[in-house]
Amino acid sequence: MPRRPQLTEAQIAALFDPPTDRRDLVRYYTLSASDLALVCGCRGDHNRLGFALMLGYLHYLGRPLKIGERPPAALVAFLAEQIDVLPTCLEDYLVAPRTCLSTPE
């Protein structure tokens, strides 16, 4: 049986990377009222933006933000605009240590 041709890097990116086109951002990353309520429950602008970003990734891509992954600036700016925070505060979220997977000693 012949092997199927492998996808190129550009094809993989088109399938699995978040969009940067304004029309696609509006279509796939507009937060619903219930999403906004969840986001507003987070403390700190950086956590609100990080949580909104995670929600967006899960809704559209079906996966969380990967460790060390940098989301497109257009996506960050679009989400930051919806929750009224500065896009630059995402840096604080990306460098903060995460302890959600650690277990109590």
Stockholm file with secondary structure:
# STOCKHOLM 1.0

chainA/1-105         MPRRPQLTEAQIAALFDPPTDRRDLVRYYTLSASDLALVCGCRGDHNRLGFALMLGYLHYLGRPLKIGERPPAALVAFLAEQIDVLPTCLEDYLVAPRTCLSTPE
#=GR chainA/1-105 SS CCCCCCCCHHHHHHHHSCCCSHHHHHHHHCCCHHHHHHHHTSSSHHHHHHHHHHHHIIIIISSCCCTTCCCCHHHHHHHHHHHTCCGGGHHHHHHSCCCTTCCCC
#=GC SS_cons         CCCCCCCCHHHHHHHHSCCCSHHHHHHHHCCCHHHHHHHHTSSSHHHHHHHHHHHHIIIIISSCCCTTCCCCHHHHHHHHHHHTCCGGGHHHHHHSCCCTTCCCC
//
